[in-house]
């Protein structure tokens, strides 16, 4: 310790016996360094100061803005301020600190104490160390006991539809959700999960389990579902099924990346408008969810988009005949290269390994880590049409699809023209027509 260099202070006389003695040098716990490590990370090679004041103020100071040259390109969303630097009203400190509640006393409390001492000494520019603290939930695990109360490890259990059974004795085991512990024999080994399902599946399942701040049980039996999602992503972007490969060889071949707009013998297949609009909504949704750490809902949104994409693909293939395409919706069809690239970019933070592979298969030589988050068009977030329920005397009788900007008179006219509604009001007097914009239509008849 540094005190050891002060030999005049270290070497002393024992106050009890008068014999030569040395003063105790270990005056701090070994975890004291963790109380201020975030400051040292700012300037780790400084051998003269704890941290350079200019560097500390740049990263930790209140309301500091980053130089324009360091600002990432805006995604066109409400997250622009977050990308441009710290909120001008921020009191400063670490922008976001993620840590479990179990560290609240032994780490965070003492870290705050150290920081306030450093602030009083003039070593730091902010009175508080952390601007925002987020406590993640604990991932728990199922634990199994036999009739004697002894815990049974996963490797000794047969899992069946009607429960968990001891592999040797056949006894049905009692199930409970507990904190992972060796004594409870319910520890999940990440290496085993990765070896079986892959690192991306492991990452994705952890984020998809539920809200980040909620405690939730790990269930290995649910992991394959996330793996199937990634398999479908691969199929969507890189590998077509046999029908696709036979009918449209080269359109979606990973060795020959398909063009931005696919073509057939008769001309160009336009980009599907519904799929494009859904992709813009997906980019906005995932971007916002990442900022507030709602990773599970971001993944769910990607799954919904994938379902729509495969629905479009099925329609495209089923309506194609020897490259002379007869595709519904004015010839619109399967996902384009540009759409595939944007989807891969938003998937990358969640499943980086498969995203890098797909990015390369799409013909890119540089890592997608250097690519900005894809932009979206605000105008594409507004639905062209909306579905509105139609009530007759307060009871639901049907639904109609209307343009998003339709007037109330036009909405009433479409409701009255709907065959199901017309049957309900036939021969009756229409007393009142009520339209709640964007919500519902109610017709009062007698």
N, C-alpha and C positions, 0 to 999 in steps of 0.2 A: 504493500500500500504506500501511497505518497508520504504518509506520516513517517515511514521508516527511514526517509532521508534526513529527518531532523534528529540526528543522533543525540544532540544535547538534551532534547526533550524525551527521547525514547529511554535513554539510560538514566536511571534514577536510583533512589535508595528506598528500600522497603520501610514503610512507616512503623511496622510492628517490631521487626528484629534488627533493622539497620543494615541488613545485608544488601549487596548490589542487586538491582532488579531492573526489569524492562517493562515499560508501559504496554498495555494491550493495544494492538493496532487494528484488529478486526472490529471496528466500531459500527459497521453497517451490515445489514443482511445482504446476502449474495444477489438478491433480486432488486437491489436499489437502482441498478442501472436501467431496469425496465421502466422506471418512473419518468425518465426523460429521454428515452431512446429516440422518440420522434423528432426531437430537436437535433440530436447528433446526426440523424439521417440526412438532414438538410445540408450539412457541411462536414462530411465524415473524414476528410483528409486535412482538416485544420489542426495543426499541432501547436497553435498559439492561443486559441480561444475555444470556448465551448461551442460557439457558432458565430459566424460573422454577422454582425447586426443588420447589414444590408440584406443578406440572404434570408435571415430570420424574418425581417419585416416584409420581404417580398412574398414569402410563402405563408407566413402566419399572421401578418398584420391585418388590422381591421379595414375592410372595404377596399383592399388592393385590387387593381385591375391588371390583367396580363397584357403585355404589349400586343398590338394588333398582329404582328408577325407570328405570334405563338397561338393565335386563336384557330381552333379547328373550323372547317367550313360549316356553316349553319345547315341544319337539316330542314330548315323551313318550318320548324315547330316551335311550340312555346318553350322549348328547352334552350333557346338561344342564349339566354342570360347565363345558364349553368355552363355552357360551353365557352362563353367569353371571359369567364373569370368569376371571382367571388362576388356575391351580392354586395352592392355598395353599402347596404345597411348591416352587413354581417359584422359582429363584434370581433371576428378573427378567430384564430385557433385552427386546429385540424378540422377540415371541412366535414369529414365523416369518419367516425370511429365505430367499427363493428366489433362487438365483444359480448360474450355471455354474461348473464347477470351474476354468475358465480364469481366474477372478477371485480365486482363492485367495490368490495372492501380492500382486499389485499393488493389490488393493483390500482384501480381508478381513483380511489380515495387518496392514496398516498401520492399518486401521480399528480393529482390536483394540488396537494399540499406542496410538493416540490415546485410545481410551476408557479404557485403564488409566491413562494420564497424567492425564486428567480426573478419574478416580476418586481418584487420589492427591491431587489438588488440592481434592477435596471438591465438585466440580461435578456429579457424577452419583452416584446411590445404589447402583449395581450394579457389581461388579468385571468383569463380562463384558458385551459389547454385545448378543450374540444368544443367545436361549434355545434356538432350534432352527434348524438350517441344512439346507436341502434343495437338492441339486444336480440340476437338470433335465438330461436327456439332450440330446444334439445331434441335430437333424434334418438328416440327410444327404440326398444326392440322387444319382440315377444319372448317370454320366458316360459318354460314348460317344466311341470313337476309331476312326479309319480305319486302313488297313494301314500307313500311314507314321507312326502314332503321334500324329497331329494330332487335337485334340479338336473335336467337331462339336456345334454348338448345337442346342437342341430344334427351333427353327424350320426347320432344314435336314434334319430327320429324318422319315421315314415309319415309323410303328409298325404292324407287322403281327403276326399270330398267331405267325409263325415267327421273329420278331426285329425289330431296328431296322435300317433301311437308309438310306443317304445319298440324299437326295431327287434330287440331280443325277446322280450316277454310278451309283446303284443298288447300290453296294457294301454288303455286310452289315457292321455295325459291332460292335466289341467293347464289351461292357457291364461296368461296374464301379460300385461304390458309393463315393462320395468325399464329403469335406467340401465344402459349397457354396462355389464360388469363381468369380470372373469368368474367371480363366485357364483353368479347366476347362470353362467354358461350360455349367455345370449349375445356375446360380442360378435358383430359382423366384421369380417376381415375384408377391407377394401381390395386387397390384392387378389383375393379369391373371386370377388365380384367382377373385377376388371378382367381377370383371366377368362371368365366365363362369358361375359357380355360385352366387354370393351369399355375403355375409359369414357368415351362420349356418352354411352348409355348410362354409366354410373353417375356422371355429372348431371345429366338431364333428369334422371330419376330423382336425385336429391332435390333439385330445384322444383320438380313437378309435384312433390309429395304434398305440398300445402304452403300456406303463407310462411315467409321466412322467419317471422317472429313467433310462430306457434310451435309447440311441442307436438311431435307426431311419431307414430311407430314405423319403423322400417319393416317392409315385407318383401322379401326377395321374390316371392311368387308374383308380385306386380311388376317387377323389373322388365320382363320380356315385352310387356305392352309398349314401353317406351322404345325398346329396341326395334319393335315392328314399325314404329313411326320413322325411325332413322332409315330402316330398310326401304320404306316407301319414298322417302326423300331421295335416296340414291336412285331408285327406279325412275322417279320423276325427272331427275336432272341428267343422269348418266346412262342408264340402261333401259331400253324399251323392252316390252314383252315380245314374244315370238311373232304375234300378229303385226305389231308395229314394225319390227325389224324386217319382216317379209314384205309388207305393203309399202313401207316408206323408208327403205334402206338409205342410210346416210343423213336423214333429217335429224336424228337425235343420237348419232353415233359418237361416243366419247373420243374416238380417234379422229373424227372429222366433225368438230363442233358445228352445230347447226346454225344457220344464219339468223340475224335478228328477226327476220320475218320469213317463215317457211314458205316454200313455193311448190306448186304442183305443175303438171303439164299445161293446165289451163290458165295459169297466172299466179297471182299472189293471194295468200290466205291472210286476211286482216287479223290484227291482234284482237283477242276477245275482250270486249269492253267490260263485261261483268268481272272477269278475272283481273283485269287491270285496275278497276276501281277497288276491288277487294284487296289487291296488293298494296295500294296506297293506304287504305285503312289499316292494313296489317303493319306497315312500316310505322305509321303514327302510333298505333297501339303498343307495339313492342318498344319503341323509343320511350314513350311515356312510362311504361311499366318498368323499364330498366332504371329510370331515374328514381322511382319510388320503391324499387326492389320488390316488385310484384312479379317475380320470375315465373311462378306457376301459371298465372293468367296469360303471360306472354307466350308461354309454350302452348297453352290451350288454344290461343288464337292462331298460332302456326299450324296446329293440327287441323283446325277448321278450314284454313286456307288450302291445306293439302287435300282435304276431302273434296273441296270444290274443284281443285285442279284435276283430280282423278275422275271426277264426274264429267268434266269437260273432255277429258281424254277418252273416256269410254264412248261418249257421244260422237267424238271425232272419228274414232276407229270404226264404230258400228255403222256410220253413215258414209264411209268411204268405199269406193268400188274401183279397184285397179287404177288408183291415182286420179281418176276422174271424180273429184270429190263432190258429194252432195251433202253438205253439212248444214244443220239448222242454224238459225240466227244469222242469216246473210253470209254464210260461209265461214263464220268464226269458229275457231277450234282450239287446238292444243297450245300449251304454254310456249312462249317464245324464249329465245336465248336471253334477251334483255331482262325478261321477268325472272328467269331462272337465276341469273346473276344477282339480282337484288334480293331474292329469297335466300340465297346462300350467304350473302353479307349479313343479313339479320339473324341467321342461324348461327353464325360464327362465334359470338360470345358464349353461346350455350353448348355447342358441340364443335369445338375448334378443329379437331383432327379430321373429321369427315368433311367439314367445310373447306379446309385446305386442299384435300384430295379433289373435291368437286371443282374448286376454283381452277386447279391445274388442268383438269379434264376439259374445262370450258375454254382452254387455250391460253391461260394467263401464265406468264413466266415468273412474275413477282408475287410474293406472298400477299394474301388479302389483308394481312395485318396493317399494310400501308394504305388501305382503301378507307375513305370516310364512310360513315354510316349513310345509307341511301336516303335521298331526299324524297319528300312526298308533296303533292299538290293539294293545297287546301280545298280547291274547288272539287277535287275528286272525292273528298270526304263527305260531300253532301249527296244524299241519295237522289237518284233521278226519279224514283217512284217509291211510294210507301204503301204498306198494307194497312187498311183501316177496317175494324169490325163495324158491322152495321146492325143496329138494334131496332126492333119494332116493339113499341110500348115497353122499352127497357129490357127486352129479352134478345139475346144474340141470335140472329137469323142468317148471318152470312158475313163474308169478307170481300172487300174489293181492293184492287190495286189502282192507285191514282198517282198522277204526276206530283212530285214533291211541291211544285209551285202552283198547283191547281187552286182555282177560286172556290169559295163555298158553294156557289151556284153550280159550278161544274161537278163538284163532288156529289151534290144532291142528285144531279142529273144522272151520273154514273151509278149511284146507288139504286135509283128508281128503275134503271135499265137492266139491272142484274136480274136474271131469271128467277133466282131463289127469292129475292126480295119482292119481285113483282107478284109472285104467287101468294106471298104473305099479306099483301095489301090490296089484292084484287077485290073489287066490289066494296071497298071501304072508303070512308072520307079521311083524307089526309089533313089532320088538324094542325100539326106543328112539325117543322123540320129543324133539327138541332145538329150543328157541326161543331165538334171540339177539335180545332186544328191539330192535325198530326196524331189525334187520339182515337176518335170514334164518330159515328153518325148515329143519330137516334131519330126514328120516325114515329110520331104519335098519331095513331089512327083510331077511328071509331066505326 
